[in-house]
Amino acid sequence: MYDKAERPVGLRFLSEHKREAVEKTSSSWKNLETYRYDKYHPMEEIYQWMNQISEKYKDVVTQHFLGMTYENQSMNYLKISQSSNNSKKMVWMDCGIHAREWIAPAFCQWFVKEILQNYRENPRISRFLRNLDFYVLPVLNIDGYIYTWTTNRNWRKSRSSHNNGTCFGTDLNRNFNISWCSVGASRNCQDLTFCGTGPVSEPETRAVASFIENKKEDILCFFTMHSYGQLILTPYGYTKNKSSNHEELIQVGEKAANALKAKHGTNYKVGSSADILYATSGSSRDWARDIGIPFSYTFELRDTGEHGFVLPDDQIQPTCEETMEAVLSVLDDVYNKYWSSNSAGKVTSTTAGLTLLTLFFTLRALVA
């Protein structure tokens, strides 16, 4: 199977290098009411969207600084959190670690929009927010993403300079500290899968890794959104060995794939990267699982190669709709594992306590 860096992406891709074609994809907007979630947006508009979304929904959304990119762009994430007396756990989602995979940041925005528009009335989403906080990084590889809008639509890596400026960029999804550069990655800075000068050598991966490492005890689920291939990938990529909860991850993933297919009939395969895609080392998904985050998934969104990285605008909405179903399915299983049984336990304990209390007073009355 083709490496994602080498897969054919169709004839449409050739014209997309031109900045004029890219600019036509952008949509002008002034406020959230006119923001188009079925269009791709340049980074400047995503920054504006983040500001406005955190202002409009300030009772549940806050924007936070994560770090600076190589070219001094601010990495900001959104925290979606509803006040609760419960002890909260976390869900992490990042999009756009590979610059040309535009459908991923589009989904991150769609996900935020769906949660915020529905959490009050939708009991499924509202129960999530009672126990879970969502942390969403809409674009991880900001420098590379900007470069795909201004210069080269097919750019994949970051924009760090190497070998005295003779080559640029690191594949950020080969730069995490998990079996770094052992397989499916290159030490040649010219290559698309260049793993960097060392584990977590890039400011973008350092920012994410530092944050996740500090919060790992509370993070139950780690989503990293990519394209293309229509896959739900579990750990691992660097070895054929399975994670300790591999069967559970597959079962949850298969259920998510079924939920996704039910929406628009799109087929997704589920499995470890080493089994159904190709070998990779230094991926964020594998790293997240190995530091103890139980549910760690890479989603490879539409399509399977007809359009590839240059997925047309008219596929944004159906792709996001079906992916939303899959993510909610995973969250259902996470919720049921960590809270439904606890709730049942609490109810059982309370009921037992009341029964004993009633029995005590009954016996006391009989004795009296």
C-alpha positions, 0 to 999 in steps of 0.5 A: 500500500502507498505511504500516505506521503506517496499515494496518488491523489488524482488529477485535480491535485495538480491545479491546486498548487496555484494560489488563485485556486486555493484562495477561491476555497476561502469564504468571507464572513463577519460573525459566527452566524455566517461562518461556513462549516462546509468550506475550508478556511485559512488560518487567519479565519480559524483564529478569528473563529476561535475568538468568536466561539469562545466569546459567544459560548463563554459560559462553557468555552475558554481559549488557552495558549499551548505554545509557539510554532517555529515561525512564531504562530500562537498555538491555541486550543479550546476547552469546552467545560460545563460547571459540575460537582463531578470530578471531570476527566478529559478528551483530547482532539487535535487536527491538522498535524499534517498540513495538507490534510485540510479536512481534519481542521474542518472536522475539529471546527465542526465538532466544536460547533456540534457540541456547543449547539447541542449540549443544552438540549441533547441528553447524549452530549449533555451527559458527556459534559457532566463528566468530561471536558473537551480539549480541541486543538483545531490546527496543530501544524499551523506553519505548514497549514499556512504554507499550503494556503500561500505556496504549496497545497501539497505541503505535509511537514512543519516549516522548521529549517534544517541543514543551514536552510537547505531543507525545511520541515519535520513530519510532526507525526514522526517526532514523538518520543515513542520508538523514535525514527526506528521504522517508517520514518527518515533521518533525511530532512528532504524526505516527507517522513523526516523524523526531526533531529531528535525525539520531540525536537520541534516546538509544536510537538514539545507543546503538545507533549508537555501539555498531555504529559502533565494531564495524562492521569485525567485524559481518557481519550486521545483523538488525532484527526488525519486524512486520507484512507477511511481508517480508524487506527489503533496503536501501534505503528512501530511494532506488531505487538498489541497494546494491553487493551487492544481487543477493547480498542478494536471493539470500540473502533468497530462500533464507531465504524458502524455508526459512521457507515450508518450515516452516509454508507461510507466504509472504514477499516479498523485496526492497528497501523502496523496491521492495516496501513504501514509501519510508523514510529514516533506517532502521537497516537502510539505515544499517547497510549504508551504514557497511559491514555487508555483510548487512543485513535487516529482517524484517517478521514475521506477519501480513499484516493480519488481526491486524496488530500484535496477533498472537494468542499462538497464532501466536507459536510458529509465527512464531518457528519459521519465522523461526528457519529463515530466520535460520539460512539467512542465517547459513548463507550468511554462514558459507559465504561467509567460512569455507568457502572459507577452510577449503578454502584452508587445507586446500589449502595444507596438502595442498600443503605436505605434498606438497612436503615428501614430495617433498623427502625422497623426492628427498633419499633418492634422491640419498643 
